Amino acid sequence: MFSNSFLKSLWLLLVALLILLENAVPFQILVFLSFIAIAAPLIREFRKRSDLDERQMEISHYSSHIAYFVFLFLLGLGFINEWMIKGQRPELIMFLLLFIPISAKVVICLFQNYGSPSGPRGFARLFFRGIVPADKAIDERQNVIGNFSSHIAFYVYTIMVVAWSLYRFNTADKHPGNLWNMLLLVPMLIKFYISLFKNYGAGTGARIICFVIAGIWLLFVLLSHGISLEMIIEATPFLLLTATAFLSHRFPKVTGSIFILLGIGSLTFFHWHNFEIYQRLLMYSIIPLPLVLSGSALLSAKKYSDE
């Protein structure tokens, strides 16, 4: 049975993909789906918690914690590429994306008395917990506060990126660009992958990742080309991926090795194509990364085991 954190991550991911296909979906429906996708988990977050699964909450917050710092890294990369390499001044929204979510995280940490055992340096170690080597002085309460603050910051940035993407499409009638596609989708994918492995373990998590990525790609191809020969040709590799994933129950080591080889092969394929850096990172996160993660997980899984 699917967990709530998995379903939330998958729902957000599907809405993000719909936003990338603005021309295929009426704008009003996009706005409605985006609002529901973002509001639903936040409403659940602040309702009475007596009926909530604490483990699911912990997984959801932890996956958001890592995804938020992935976003910060990508945004920093965007600043460097736009400002220093292209020589263009970044848009105001990029500065807002840097300061507003991180301000929300800091305010929550301070409001809930996050704690700083050794001054500013200690607070920095707490703040970037999970990103830098762990500090033994950090207790469970600080872990909970740190993950929760990142969870809220993740949704603040998600709201801002989705709103900006929809605004640009509605006013200029065009995609916001590869930078915004990357900022929207890659952190959500990272959150999705972490949530899967945390919920279901190595073997089952790897199989679900392959099924979902193949399904999303098939949906993407179908919306782009409709039912046609071109759609069938583009979908064939992912149908083969799905068939291979089914065999992973009996042959996890063999299947894992195949996935890793496919991941390395696709990484090489994207490397030699002249993609813009934002598009390259987006493609890396959609195909090579999940294949390598799934393959590595299957190599550690036992035959007939879901762990």
Kinemage of the C-alpha trace (Angstrom):
@kinemage 1
@onewidth
@group {chain A} dominant
@subgroup {mainchain}
@vectorlist {calphas} color= white
{ca met a 1} P 0.000 0.000 0.000
{ca phe a 2} L 1.379 3.410 -0.959
{ca ser a 3} L 2.425 5.767 1.819
{ca asn a 4} L 1.154 9.328 2.176
{ca ser a 5} L 4.632 10.824 1.736
{ca phe a 6} L 5.104 8.852 -1.494
{ca leu a 7} L 1.716 9.951 -2.862
{ca lys a 8} L 2.410 13.595 -1.972
{ca ser a 9} L 5.786 13.496 -3.721
{ca leu a 10} L 4.307 11.786 -6.779
{ca trp a 11} L 1.406 14.264 -6.972
{ca leu a 12} L 3.755 17.246 -6.818
{ca leu a 13} L 5.949 15.651 -9.467
{ca leu a 14} L 3.040 15.057 -11.849
{ca val a 15} L 1.828 18.642 -11.447
{ca ala a 16} L 5.359 19.881 -12.175
{ca leu a 17} L 5.396 17.820 -15.369
{ca leu a 18} L 2.039 19.269 -16.396
{ca ile a 19} L 3.459 22.755 -15.906
{ca leu a 20} L 6.268 21.831 -18.293
{ca leu a 21} L 3.564 20.954 -20.834
{ca glu a 22} L 1.536 24.159 -20.575
{ca asn a 23} L 0.297 23.971 -24.161
{ca ala a 24} L -1.208 20.520 -23.570
{ca val a 25} L -3.328 21.541 -20.550
{ca pro a 26} L -5.732 24.516 -20.221
{ca phe a 27} L -4.215 27.268 -18.096
{ca gln a 28} L -7.109 27.373 -15.612
{ca ile a 29} L -6.727 23.642 -14.944
{ca leu a 30} L -2.986 24.106 -14.399
{ca val a 31} L -3.642 26.803 -11.806
{ca phe a 32} L -6.251 24.657 -10.046
{ca leu a 33} L -4.037 21.537 -9.971
{ca ser a 34} L -1.048 23.540 -8.776
{ca phe a 35} L -3.080 25.097 -5.943
{ca ile a 36} L -4.453 21.718 -4.805
{ca ala a 37} L -1.058 20.016 -5.051
{ca ile a 38} L 0.653 22.593 -2.861
{ca ala a 39} L -2.202 23.416 -0.459
{ca ala a 40} L -3.220 19.838 0.392
{ca pro a 41} L 0.016 18.731 2.118
{ca leu a 42} L 0.347 22.079 3.907
{ca ile a 43} L -3.200 21.838 5.282
{ca arg a 44} L -2.413 18.335 6.455
{ca glu a 45} L 0.813 19.593 8.022
{ca phe a 46} L -0.931 22.005 10.370
{ca arg a 47} L -4.035 20.000 11.245
{ca lys a 48} L -4.357 18.068 14.490
{ca arg a 49} L -1.656 15.423 14.452
{ca ser a 50} L -3.310 12.692 16.510
{ca asp a 51} L -4.257 10.753 13.362
{ca leu a 52} L -0.979 11.287 11.479
{ca asp a 53} L 1.729 8.692 11.031
{ca glu a 54} L 4.828 10.134 12.726
{ca arg a 55} L 7.184 8.032 10.624
{ca gln a 56} L 5.602 9.352 7.424
{ca met a 57} L 5.935 12.896 8.715
{ca glu a 58} L 9.600 12.304 9.505
{ca ile a 59} L 10.278 10.897 6.029
{ca ser a 60} L 8.408 13.746 4.363
{ca his a 61} L 10.313 16.382 6.344
{ca tyr a 62} L 13.704 14.716 5.832
{ca ser a 63} L 13.208 14.369 2.061
{ca ser a 64} L 12.190 18.052 1.926
{ca his a 65} L 15.316 18.932 3.940
{ca ile a 66} L 17.619 17.381 1.337
{ca ala a 67} L 15.529 18.659 -1.591
{ca tyr a 68} L 15.665 22.221 -0.261
{ca phe a 69} L 19.459 22.232 -0.167
{ca val a 70} L 19.531 20.714 -3.659
{ca phe a 71} L 17.433 23.708 -4.702
{ca leu a 72} L 19.876 26.124 -3.030
{ca phe a 73} L 22.775 24.490 -4.863
{ca leu a 74} L 20.964 24.717 -8.217
{ca leu a 75} L 19.971 28.331 -7.581
{ca gly a 76} L 23.601 29.164 -6.756
{ca leu a 77} L 24.628 27.475 -9.993
{ca gly a 78} L 22.047 29.593 -11.802
{ca phe a 79} L 23.513 32.788 -10.301
{ca ile a 80} L 27.035 31.795 -11.359
{ca asn a 81} L 25.979 30.865 -14.892
{ca glu a 82} L 23.770 33.895 -15.493
{ca trp a 83} L 25.911 36.523 -13.781
{ca met a 84} L 29.520 35.398 -14.218
{ca ile a 85} L 29.449 33.272 -17.364
{ca lys a 86} L 26.691 34.836 -19.474
{ca gly a 87} L 27.289 38.321 -18.068
{ca gln a 88} L 23.567 38.878 -17.472
{ca arg a 89} L 22.093 40.271 -14.299
{ca pro a 90} L 19.789 37.637 -12.734
{ca glu a 91} L 16.098 38.474 -12.528
{ca leu a 92} L 14.718 39.846 -9.265
{ca ile a 93} L 12.770 36.635 -8.682
{ca met a 94} L 16.061 34.726 -8.312
{ca phe a 95} L 17.127 36.970 -5.435
{ca leu a 96} L 13.701 36.539 -3.846
{ca leu a 97} L 13.996 32.759 -4.210
{ca leu a 98} L 17.303 32.912 -2.391
{ca phe a 99} L 16.228 35.067 0.543
{ca ile a 100} L 12.521 34.394 1.209
{ca pro a 101} L 12.615 30.581 1.724
{ca ile a 102} L 15.865 30.701 3.711
{ca ser a 103} L 14.429 33.513 5.841
{ca ala a 104} L 11.374 31.349 6.560
{ca lys a 105} L 13.669 28.507 7.611
{ca val a 106} L 15.739 30.727 9.910
{ca val a 107} L 12.639 32.267 11.507
{ca ile a 108} L 11.174 28.826 12.254
{ca cys a 109} L 14.481 27.626 13.704
{ca leu a 110} L 14.761 30.672 15.974
{ca phe a 111} L 11.062 30.690 16.922
{ca gln a 112} L 11.213 27.041 18.002
{ca asn a 113} L 14.499 27.630 19.860
{ca tyr a 114} L 16.605 25.507 17.544
{ca gly a 115} L 19.660 26.028 19.717
{ca ser a 116} L 23.293 26.795 18.981
{ca pro a 117} L 25.696 24.927 21.265
{ca ser a 118} L 28.824 26.756 20.093
{ca gly a 119} L 27.809 30.128 18.686
{ca pro a 120} L 27.366 30.979 14.996
{ca arg a 121} L 29.524 28.065 13.853
{ca gly a 122} L 27.416 25.663 15.867
{ca phe a 123} L 24.222 27.154 14.422
{ca ala a 124} L 25.652 26.719 10.915
{ca arg a 125} L 26.349 23.034 11.639
{ca leu a 126} L 22.783 22.653 12.872
{ca phe a 127} L 21.353 24.583 9.950
{ca phe a 128} L 23.143 22.480 7.335
{ca arg a 129} L 22.632 19.256 9.250
{ca gly a 130} L 22.658 16.295 6.841
{ca ile a 131} L 24.717 18.292 4.352
{ca val a 132} L 27.891 18.694 6.420
{ca pro a 133} L 29.350 16.084 8.823
{ca ala a 134} L 27.051 15.523 11.813
{ca asp a 135} L 27.688 17.216 15.138
{ca lys a 136} L 27.352 14.869 18.119
{ca ala a 137} L 25.835 17.719 20.131
{ca ile a 138} L 22.739 17.787 17.898
{ca asp a 139} L 19.821 16.088 19.633
{ca glu a 140} L 16.614 14.557 18.289
{ca arg a 141} L 14.559 17.678 18.950
{ca gln a 142} L 16.952 19.770 16.852
{ca asn a 143} L 16.742 17.190 14.074
{ca val a 144} L 12.950 17.482 14.064
{ca ile a 145} L 13.017 21.298 14.026
{ca gly a 146} L 15.694 21.388 11.320
{ca asn a 147} L 13.764 19.029 9.041
{ca phe a 148} L 10.460 20.817 9.644
{ca ser a 149} L 11.960 24.233 8.847
{ca ser a 150} L 13.422 22.849 5.601
{ca his a 151} L 10.052 21.276 4.798
{ca ile a 152} L 8.307 24.651 5.041
{ca ala a 153} L 11.141 26.390 3.136
{ca phe a 154} L 10.799 23.740 0.405
{ca tyr a 155} L 7.106 24.513 -0.004
{ca val a 156} L 7.724 28.272 0.082
{ca tyr a 157} L 10.171 27.990 -2.793
{ca thr a 158} L 7.842 25.538 -4.623
{ca ile a 159} L 4.963 28.010 -4.400
{ca met a 160} L 7.200 30.798 -5.701
{ca val a 161} L 8.601 28.789 -8.637
{ca val a 162} L 5.185 27.432 -9.652
{ca ala a 163} L 3.590 30.894 -9.395
{ca trp a 164} L 6.384 32.484 -11.434
{ca ser a 165} L 6.221 29.761 -14.103
{ca leu a 166} L 2.457 30.140 -14.446
{ca tyr a 167} L 2.743 33.939 -14.483
{ca arg a 168} L 5.366 33.901 -17.237
{ca phe a 169} L 3.338 31.485 -19.324
{ca asn a 170} L 0.130 33.483 -18.878
{ca thr a 171} L 1.697 36.883 -19.649
{ca ala a 172} L 4.270 35.940 -22.289
{ca asp a 173} L 2.573 32.758 -23.599
{ca lys a 174} L 5.834 30.811 -23.520
{ca his a 175} L 7.824 28.482 -21.295
{ca pro a 176} L 9.832 30.303 -18.607
{ca gly a 177} L 12.983 28.499 -19.819
{ca asn a 178} L 15.293 25.645 -18.890
{ca leu a 179} L 16.523 27.346 -15.716
{ca trp a 180} L 13.016 27.368 -14.263
{ca asn a 181} L 12.241 23.857 -15.475
{ca met a 182} L 15.358 22.680 -13.637
{ca leu a 183} L 14.564 24.593 -10.437
{ca leu a 184} L 11.018 23.244 -10.441
{ca leu a 185} L 11.601 19.603 -11.278
{ca val a 186} L 15.020 18.489 -10.014
{ca pro a 187} L 14.448 19.136 -6.264
{ca met a 188} L 11.051 17.411 -6.519
{ca leu a 189} L 12.697 14.389 -8.133
{ca ile a 190} L 15.302 14.228 -5.352
{ca lys a 191} L 12.531 14.412 -2.730
{ca phe a 192} L 10.658 11.679 -4.587
{ca tyr a 193} L 13.659 9.326 -4.740
{ca ile a 194} L 14.528 9.784 -1.060
{ca ser a 195} L 10.908 9.269 -0.017
{ca leu a 196} L 10.715 6.017 -1.970
{ca phe a 197} L 13.859 4.467 -0.530
{ca lys a 198} L 12.992 5.584 3.003
{ca asn a 199} L 9.482 4.140 2.750
{ca tyr a 200} L 10.044 0.891 0.893
{ca gly a 201} L 13.684 -0.088 1.216
{ca ala a 202} L 16.252 -0.802 -1.483
{ca gly a 203} L 14.611 -3.435 -3.674
{ca thr a 204} L 11.012 -2.209 -3.772
{ca gly a 205} L 12.082 1.431 -3.874
{ca ala a 206} L 14.285 0.764 -6.907
{ca arg a 207} L 11.480 -1.046 -8.747
{ca ile a 208} L 8.915 1.676 -8.046
{ca ile a 209} L 11.349 4.348 -9.240
{ca cys a 210} L 11.775 2.525 -12.550
{ca phe a 211} L 8.021 2.034 -12.970
{ca val a 212} L 7.202 5.655 -12.136
{ca ile a 213} L 9.967 7.182 -14.277
{ca ala a 214} L 8.923 4.965 -17.208
{ca gly a 215} L 5.268 5.899 -16.645
{ca ile a 216} L 6.012 9.622 -16.458
{ca trp a 217} L 8.093 9.460 -19.615
{ca leu a 218} L 5.309 7.576 -21.429
{ca leu a 219} L 2.829 10.257 -20.298
{ca phe a 220} L 5.215 12.983 -21.466
{ca val a 221} L 5.664 11.337 -24.880
{ca leu a 222} L 1.925 10.714 -25.244
{ca leu a 223} L 1.050 14.338 -24.448
{ca ser a 224} L 3.784 15.563 -26.806
{ca his a 225} L 3.106 13.344 -29.841
{ca gly a 226} L -0.218 11.629 -29.278
{ca ile a 227} L -0.632 8.045 -30.456
{ca ser a 228} L 1.778 7.871 -33.380
{ca leu a 229} L 4.771 5.992 -34.709
{ca glu a 230} L 7.094 8.628 -33.214
{ca met a 231} L 5.486 8.123 -29.805
{ca ile a 232} L 5.969 4.336 -30.022
{ca ile a 233} L 9.628 4.698 -31.014
{ca glu a 234} L 10.388 7.115 -28.157
{ca ala a 235} L 8.472 4.975 -25.647
{ca thr a 236} L 10.128 1.642 -26.548
{ca pro a 237} L 13.245 2.003 -24.310
{ca phe a 238} L 11.079 2.767 -21.289
{ca leu a 239} L 8.771 -0.164 -21.981
{ca leu a 240} L 11.885 -2.358 -21.980
{ca leu a 241} L 12.966 -0.702 -18.720
{ca thr a 242} L 9.600 -1.607 -17.162
{ca ala a 243} L 9.921 -5.221 -18.331
{ca thr a 244} L 13.436 -5.423 -16.882
{ca ala a 245} L 12.239 -4.022 -13.557
{ca phe a 246} L 9.690 -6.844 -13.284
{ca leu a 247} L 12.547 -9.359 -13.489
{ca ser a 248} L 14.369 -7.696 -10.591
{ca his a 249} L 12.383 -9.804 -8.081
{ca arg a 250} L 14.162 -12.936 -9.286
{ca phe a 251} L 17.455 -11.480 -10.492
{ca pro a 252} L 18.211 -8.342 -8.432
{ca lys a 253} L 21.983 -8.448 -8.987
{ca val a 254} L 21.723 -8.894 -12.759
{ca thr a 255} L 18.996 -6.270 -13.074
{ca gly a 256} L 20.915 -3.859 -10.849
{ca ser a 257} L 24.016 -4.225 -13.013
{ca ile a 258} L 21.940 -3.588 -16.164
{ca phe a 259} L 20.425 -0.443 -14.640
{ca ile a 260} L 23.845 0.915 -13.659
{ca leu a 261} L 25.210 0.268 -17.159
{ca leu a 262} L 22.154 1.955 -18.697
{ca gly a 263} L 22.593 4.896 -16.324
{ca ile a 264} L 26.257 5.304 -17.241
{ca gly a 265} L 25.410 4.922 -20.937
{ca ser a 266} L 22.678 7.581 -20.786
{ca leu a 267} L 25.012 9.858 -18.810
{ca thr a 268} L 27.586 9.552 -21.610
{ca phe a 269} L 24.871 10.141 -24.219
{ca phe a 270} L 23.715 13.392 -22.592
{ca his a 271} L 27.323 14.478 -21.979
{ca trp a 272} L 28.216 14.384 -25.658
{ca his a 273} L 25.127 16.280 -26.759
{ca asn a 274} L 25.248 20.060 -26.820
{ca phe a 275} L 22.593 20.658 -24.166
{ca glu a 276} L 22.479 23.827 -22.097
{ca ile a 277} L 23.703 23.201 -18.543
{ca tyr a 278} L 20.186 23.574 -17.059
{ca gln a 279} L 18.695 21.119 -19.535
{ca arg a 280} L 21.634 18.766 -18.988
{ca leu a 281} L 21.100 18.678 -15.202
{ca leu a 282} L 17.375 18.173 -15.695
{ca met a 283} L 17.957 15.210 -17.998
{ca tyr a 284} L 20.560 13.769 -15.609
{ca ser a 285} L 18.014 13.779 -12.797
{ca ile a 286} L 15.287 12.157 -14.921
{ca ile a 287} L 17.201 9.229 -16.440
{ca pro a 288} L 20.847 8.544 -15.395
{ca leu a 289} L 20.438 9.366 -11.690
{ca pro a 290} L 17.392 7.142 -10.978
{ca leu a 291} L 18.902 4.309 -13.024
{ca val a 292} L 22.175 4.408 -11.093
{ca leu a 293} L 20.367 4.761 -7.746
{ca ser a 294} L 17.999 1.896 -8.563
{ca gly a 295} L 20.819 -0.303 -9.818
{ca ser a 296} L 22.932 0.325 -6.725
{ca ala a 297} L 19.927 -0.400 -4.495
{ca leu a 298} L 19.166 -3.662 -6.301
{ca leu a 299} L 22.778 -4.803 -5.938
{ca ser a 300} L 22.333 -4.468 -2.175
{ca ala a 301} L 18.918 -6.196 -2.142
{ca lys a 302} L 18.417 -9.912 -1.561
{ca lys a 303} L 16.606 -12.215 -3.954
{ca tyr a 304} L 12.807 -12.204 -3.411
{ca ser a 305} L 13.299 -9.457 -0.823
{ca asp a 306} L 11.634 -6.080 -0.696
{ca glu a 307} L 14.479 -4.632 1.326
